[in-house]
Amino acid sequence: MKLARYTYANTTHTDSTTIGVVVGQRVVPLSMLDSTAPETIREVLAEGPEYIKWLTQRLEGAAGGLPLGEVRLEAPIPDPQKYLAIGMNYHDHAEEAARAGIALPKNQLWFNKQVSCITGPYDPIYKPRVSEQMDYEAELGVVIGQRCRYVSIEEAASVVGGYFVANDVTARDWQFKSPTFTLGKSFDSHGPIGPWITTADEIADPHALQMNLWVNGQPRQSTSTGGMIYNIWQQIHELTQVMTLEPGDLIATGTCANVGIALGKFLQPGDVVRVEIEHLGHIENTVANEPVRAARSNMYLAPTQRTR
């Protein structure tokens, strides 16, 4: 099942955002399948596999909905509690890093992408005014479906709710000037995800998917997700030794070789970045200059100085 969050023009010609199921080239509102359906994909996943199975049965023969061309797909989970990402997790990417003098970590290397970076599958991604090294990273995304802690490697698949396509957009100059990667990984709009959540029951083996990235139609990254150093089950096991994972938490599972910094090719305004993963669909984002926001001139004045 492909669970999407989308915006459409309602009968009063104003925009409404809801969730639904993608079937071919249309999207069926979840409320058509279940009149008491949850309002968010995170809540749908938390209902568990049996609810997903029930929805799938209800979907058979369902009519109605809207053509995908008439809706705007949004980030399927815009507000997770956590967005965690692993670095140096593909053998070929570790090899290209080693050639640049960067040592392979002895353990899993984790960092946060602050959730404010999340944006939609076809929204612009902004080149920061303070960075000259904006880079791409095609990644398989995992969304947690069940609240969990101390999960064994053998049981890890049971807590996965689904999968998505991700681009771990990175400001390299900010990534490397700090002991942790968080700042360089968390600029606004640098977390495009989507185009929907493909539920776990549809993916027989998440470690056997073809993943590709193009910039302006030119191939840059291409690999099988089988190239991970630490597989998804090992990643979940590691994380849950430290923290409780909640339904809707996101995990980016690493990128492969030929990132922009290795090629000496950073993203520039006007570039179009497309990431596609077998069975999961694709996201496509245009790089734009960061918009100039109106200044709040009295933001930092002492209370007695603020305009009343």
C-alpha positions as CSV (number, residue, x, y, z in Angstrom):
1,M,0.0,0.0,0.0
2,K,1.2,3.5,-0.9
3,L,0.1,6.0,1.7
4,A,0.3,9.6,0.5
5,R,-0.3,13.0,2.0
6,Y,-1.6,15.4,-0.6
7,T,-3.2,18.8,-1.2
8,Y,-6.1,19.4,-3.5
9,A,-8.7,22.0,-4.3
10,N,-11.9,21.2,-2.5
11,T,-15.5,22.1,-3.5
12,T,-15.1,25.6,-2.1
13,H,-12.0,26.0,-4.3
14,T,-9.7,26.3,-1.3
15,D,-6.8,24.0,-0.7
16,S,-7.3,21.0,1.6
17,T,-4.6,18.5,2.8
18,T,-5.5,14.9,3.6
19,I,-4.1,11.4,3.4
20,G,-5.0,8.6,1.0
21,V,-3.9,5.5,-0.9
22,V,-2.2,5.7,-4.3
23,V,-3.7,3.2,-6.8
24,G,-2.1,3.5,-10.2
25,Q,-2.4,7.1,-11.3
26,R,-5.0,8.1,-8.8
27,V,-5.2,8.7,-5.0
28,V,-8.2,7.5,-3.0
29,P,-8.9,9.3,0.3
30,L,-8.4,7.1,3.3
31,S,-11.8,8.3,4.6
32,M,-13.5,6.5,1.6
33,L,-12.1,3.2,3.0
34,D,-12.6,3.9,6.7
35,S,-15.0,6.6,7.9
36,T,-13.1,6.7,11.2
37,A,-9.6,6.5,9.7
38,P,-6.7,8.3,11.4
39,E,-5.8,11.7,10.2
40,T,-2.1,11.2,9.7
41,I,0.1,8.5,8.1
42,R,2.0,8.2,11.4
43,E,-1.2,7.2,13.2
44,V,-2.1,4.8,10.4
45,L,1.2,3.0,10.8
46,A,0.7,2.9,14.6
47,E,-2.5,0.9,14.0
48,G,-0.3,-2.0,12.9
49,P,0.0,-4.5,10.1
50,E,-3.5,-5.9,10.6
51,Y,-5.1,-2.5,10.0
52,I,-3.0,-2.1,6.8
53,K,-4.2,-5.6,5.7
54,W,-7.8,-4.6,6.4
55,L,-7.4,-1.3,4.4
56,T,-5.9,-3.3,1.5
57,Q,-8.9,-5.5,1.4
58,R,-11.2,-2.5,1.5
59,L,-9.3,-1.0,-1.4
60,E,-10.1,-3.8,-3.8
61,G,-12.7,-2.5,-6.2
62,A,-12.8,0.9,-4.6
63,A,-13.7,3.7,-7.0
64,G,-13.4,7.5,-6.9
65,G,-10.5,9.6,-5.8
66,L,-8.5,12.1,-7.8
67,P,-5.9,11.8,-10.6
68,L,-2.4,12.2,-9.2
69,G,-1.9,15.0,-11.8
70,E,-4.6,17.1,-10.0
71,V,-3.0,16.9,-6.5
72,R,0.2,18.2,-4.9
73,L,2.1,15.4,-3.1
74,E,3.4,16.6,0.3
75,A,6.0,15.2,2.7
76,P,4.1,12.0,3.8
77,I,5.3,12.5,7.4
78,P,6.0,16.1,8.0
79,D,6.4,16.1,11.8
80,P,8.2,13.0,13.0
81,Q,9.7,13.1,16.5
82,K,13.1,12.0,15.1
83,Y,14.9,12.0,11.8
84,L,18.1,9.9,12.2
85,A,20.7,9.2,9.6
86,I,23.7,7.0,9.3
87,G,26.9,8.1,7.7
88,M,29.5,6.1,5.7
89,N,27.2,3.1,5.3
90,Y,27.9,1.9,1.8
91,H,31.1,0.1,0.9
92,D,31.7,2.1,-2.3
93,H,31.1,5.4,-0.5
94,A,33.5,4.4,2.3
95,E,36.1,3.6,-0.4
96,E,35.8,7.0,-2.1
97,A,36.0,8.7,1.3
98,A,39.1,6.7,2.2
99,R,40.7,8.0,-1.1
100,A,40.1,11.5,0.2
101,G,41.8,10.7,3.5
102,I,38.6,10.1,5.6
103,A,38.8,7.0,7.7
104,L,36.0,4.5,7.9
105,P,34.3,4.7,11.3
106,K,34.8,1.6,13.5
107,N,31.1,1.7,14.6
108,Q,27.8,2.9,13.2
109,L,28.0,6.7,12.7
110,W,24.7,8.4,13.6
111,F,23.6,12.0,13.4
112,N,20.3,14.0,13.5
113,K,18.6,15.7,10.6
114,Q,16.5,18.2,12.5
115,V,12.9,17.7,11.5
116,S,12.5,21.3,10.4
117,C,14.5,20.3,7.3
118,I,11.7,18.1,5.9
119,T,10.0,19.1,2.7
120,G,7.9,17.6,0.0
121,P,8.9,15.2,-2.8
122,Y,8.7,17.8,-5.5
123,D,9.3,21.0,-3.5
124,P,12.3,23.3,-4.1
125,I,15.4,22.7,-2.1
126,Y,17.2,25.9,-1.2
127,K,20.9,26.8,-1.6
128,P,21.8,28.5,1.7
129,R,23.2,32.0,1.5
130,V,25.9,30.8,3.9
131,S,27.1,27.7,2.0
132,E,29.0,27.1,-1.2
133,Q,29.1,23.3,-0.9
134,M,25.5,22.1,-1.3
135,D,25.5,18.3,-2.0
136,Y,23.1,15.5,-2.7
137,E,22.8,12.0,-1.2
138,A,20.4,9.4,-2.5
139,E,19.1,7.3,0.4
140,L,16.5,4.6,1.2
141,G,14.3,5.9,4.0
142,V,12.7,3.7,6.7
143,V,9.7,4.8,8.8
144,I,9.1,3.1,12.1
145,G,5.7,1.6,12.6
146,Q,5.7,0.4,16.2
147,R,7.0,1.9,19.5
148,C,10.1,-0.1,20.3
149,R,13.2,-0.4,22.5
150,Y,16.0,-3.0,22.7
151,V,15.0,-4.6,19.4
152,S,17.0,-7.6,18.4
153,I,18.4,-7.9,14.8
154,E,16.1,-10.8,14.2
155,E,13.0,-8.9,15.3
156,A,13.8,-5.6,13.7
157,A,11.8,-6.1,10.5
158,S,8.6,-6.3,12.6
159,V,8.8,-2.7,13.8
160,V,9.2,-1.2,10.3
161,G,6.1,0.5,9.0
162,G,7.3,1.3,5.5
163,Y,9.9,2.8,3.2
164,F,10.4,6.0,1.2
165,V,12.8,7.8,-1.1
166,A,15.1,10.4,0.5
167,N,17.7,12.9,-0.5
168,D,20.0,13.7,2.5
169,V,20.9,17.1,1.2
170,T,24.1,18.3,2.8
171,A,26.0,21.6,3.2
172,R,29.5,20.1,3.3
173,D,31.2,23.2,4.5
174,W,29.0,23.3,7.5
175,Q,29.1,19.5,8.0
176,F,32.9,19.4,8.4
177,K,33.4,22.5,10.5
178,S,31.7,21.0,13.5
179,P,32.5,17.8,15.4
180,T,28.9,16.6,14.7
181,F,27.2,16.6,11.3
182,T,23.9,18.0,12.5
183,L,24.2,21.6,11.3
184,G,25.4,20.6,7.9
185,K,22.6,18.2,7.5
186,S,19.7,20.3,8.8
187,F,19.3,23.4,6.7
188,D,15.6,24.3,5.9
189,S,14.3,22.3,2.9
190,H,17.3,19.9,3.0
191,G,15.1,16.8,3.8
192,P,12.9,16.1,0.8
193,I,11.1,12.8,1.3
194,G,8.4,10.8,-0.4
195,P,6.7,10.5,-2.8
196,W,4.6,8.4,-0.4
197,I,5.2,5.7,2.3
198,T,5.2,2.2,0.7
199,T,4.1,-0.1,3.5
200,A,6.5,-2.9,4.6
201,D,4.3,-5.7,3.4
202,E,4.9,-4.6,-0.3
203,I,8.7,-4.8,-0.1
204,A,10.0,-8.4,0.1
205,D,13.7,-7.4,0.7
206,P,14.6,-3.7,1.3
207,H,18.3,-4.7,0.7
208,A,17.7,-5.7,-2.9
209,L,16.4,-2.4,-4.4
210,Q,18.0,-0.4,-7.2
211,M,18.7,3.2,-6.2
212,N,19.6,6.0,-8.7
213,L,20.2,9.7,-8.6
214,W,20.4,12.2,-11.5
215,V,21.3,15.8,-11.7
216,N,19.9,17.6,-14.7
217,G,19.2,14.2,-16.3
218,Q,22.8,13.1,-15.9
219,P,23.4,10.0,-13.8
220,R,25.5,10.5,-10.7
221,Q,24.7,7.7,-8.2
222,S,23.6,4.1,-8.9
223,T,23.7,1.2,-6.6
224,S,21.8,-1.7,-5.0
225,T,20.7,-1.2,-1.4
226,G,22.5,-4.5,-0.8
227,G,25.7,-2.4,-0.7
228,M,25.1,-1.3,2.9
229,I,27.8,-2.0,5.5
230,Y,25.2,-2.2,8.3
231,N,21.8,-3.4,7.1
232,I,18.5,-1.9,8.2
233,W,18.0,-4.5,10.9
234,Q,21.4,-3.8,12.4
235,Q,20.7,-0.1,12.3
236,I,17.4,-0.5,14.2
237,H,19.0,-2.8,16.8
238,E,21.8,-0.2,17.4
239,L,19.4,2.8,17.7
240,T,17.1,1.0,20.1
241,Q,19.9,0.2,22.5
242,V,19.9,4.0,23.2
243,M,16.4,5.3,22.6
244,T,12.8,4.4,22.2
245,L,11.7,4.7,18.5
246,E,8.2,5.9,17.9
247,P,5.7,5.4,15.1
248,G,6.6,7.9,12.4
249,D,10.3,8.2,13.3
250,L,12.4,8.4,10.1
251,I,15.7,6.7,9.4
252,A,18.0,7.5,6.4
253,T,20.1,4.4,5.8
254,G,23.1,5.9,4.0
255,T,24.3,6.9,0.5
256,C,26.5,5.3,-2.1
257,A,29.5,6.5,-4.1
258,N,29.7,9.6,-6.4
259,V,28.4,12.3,-4.1
260,G,29.1,15.8,-5.3
261,I,32.0,16.5,-3.1
262,A,33.9,13.4,-4.5
263,L,33.2,14.6,-8.0
264,G,33.9,18.2,-7.3
265,K,30.4,19.1,-8.5
266,F,28.2,20.9,-6.0
267,L,24.6,21.8,-6.6
268,Q,23.7,25.2,-8.0
269,P,20.4,27.1,-8.4
270,G,18.5,25.7,-11.4
271,D,19.8,22.2,-10.9
272,V,17.2,19.4,-10.9
273,V,17.9,16.4,-8.6
274,R,15.9,13.2,-9.1
275,V,16.2,10.2,-6.8
276,E,14.5,7.0,-7.7
277,I,14.3,3.7,-5.8
278,E,12.9,0.5,-7.3
279,H,9.3,-0.2,-6.2
280,L,9.2,3.1,-4.1
281,G,8.9,5.7,-6.8
282,H,10.9,8.9,-7.1
283,I,11.3,12.4,-5.8
284,E,12.5,15.4,-7.8
285,N,13.6,18.7,-6.5
286,T,14.8,21.9,-8.1
287,V,17.6,23.8,-6.4
288,A,16.7,27.5,-5.8
289,N,18.3,30.4,-4.1
290,E,17.2,30.7,-0.5
291,P,14.3,33.2,-0.3
292,V,14.8,36.4,1.4
293,R,12.5,36.6,4.4
294,A,11.2,39.8,5.9
295,A,13.4,40.9,8.8
296,R,12.0,41.2,12.3
297,S,13.8,44.4,13.2
298,N,12.8,44.4,16.8
299,M,13.4,40.7,17.4
300,Y,16.5,41.2,19.6
301,L,15.7,44.4,21.3
302,A,15.3,44.6,25.1
303,P,11.6,44.6,26.1
304,T,11.6,48.3,26.9
305,Q,12.9,49.1,23.4
306,R,10.3,47.1,21.5
307,T,7.7,49.0,19.5
308,R,4.3,48.9,21.1
